[in-house]
Amino acid sequence: MIYSRTYDIPYFLVDAQRNLRITSLMQYLEDMAIRHSEDCGIGLDFYEENKVAWVLAKWDIEIERYPLFTQQITITTEPWSFRNFFGFRRYEVHDAEGALLAKANTLWIYIDMVRKKPIPVTGEIIRAFGISPDSKRPLPIKAPNPPESAEHETRFQVRLGDIDTNRHVNNIRYIEWALETLPPEFSTKKRVRRVLVDYRKELMYGDEVLATADIIQNSTPDGAASVSRHRISNGEKEACLATFEWN
């Protein structure tokens, strides 16, 4: 079942050049998944009552062009398939004229929030999303590469405002920490054209966070002018890996 929604780009979600921030785009995509669940009758109330949740595990986002302040975008999303406790979801973002701005593939894990363990996706969930139980095709999701050195390093502490309805750090915060680790003279002069993320451990309120990154400035075979590679940890365990391709 395909779900679609139109948004206007507000001032508080754009950068200094009036482009929608990459983190804001990701927030829109996350919002679409939650709103789709609500529309299908298996939203936040359902998850809270049943003590379950969908936890985002991986992103693979490709950006063709960033929308500007006041411009209108339409986002479509659909659950692609379910395999055991995994769920694949895809997205497309178009401008008001129908031109493709971005597309994304994501992997989610269905979690028992009491035991903090993955559990099989139920038939009720599959039927609510209108997906055939025989559809088990995975979506292609490229893995991020870890940094080979701590060329750039920044420390953060998890604030109360970083916590979402699953009582852990929201997935977008990891991306904000990763980008904040890069020098401004690099990140403000380039634009992210691809985002690859692999979440590995949840972080909680009060945790100390270490973000490290390195940058490959030379052109890569697939055309990216620069690549930054990131690791987020709590000082002991790896919580997230991310790779950004820049132009």
Number of C-alpha atoms within 10 A of each C-alpha: 12 13 18 15 13 14 13 13 20 14 13 11 17 21 15 8 10 17 19 23 20 24 17 16 20 18 14 14 22 14 12 20 21 15 18 22 19 14 13 16 14 17 16 17 11 14 17 13 8 12 14 21 21 21 19 20 18 25 25 22 26 18 18 15 18 19 22 20 18 15 14 16 21 18 21 19 22 20 21 23 22 27 16 13 16 22 25 23 19 22 22 19 26 19 19 11 9 10 12 17 18 21 20 23 22 24 25 18 23 21 21 17 18 9 10 10 12 18 16 15 18 13 12 10 15 16 12 14 22 14 18 13 13 9 11 16 11 17 17 12 18 16 16 21 18 18 20 13 13 15 12 17 17 16 16 13 14 18 13 13 10 18 17 11 10 16 14 15 21 19 23 16 15 26 22 12 20 27 20 16 20 22 10 11 8 13 15 12 9 14 19 22 18 22 22 23 26 22 18 15 14 16 23 18 15 11 15 15 20 21 26 25 25 21 21 13 13 10 13 12 7 7 10 17 15 19 20 22 23 31 26 27 22 21 13 8 10 15 20 26 27 26 27 24 23 21 14
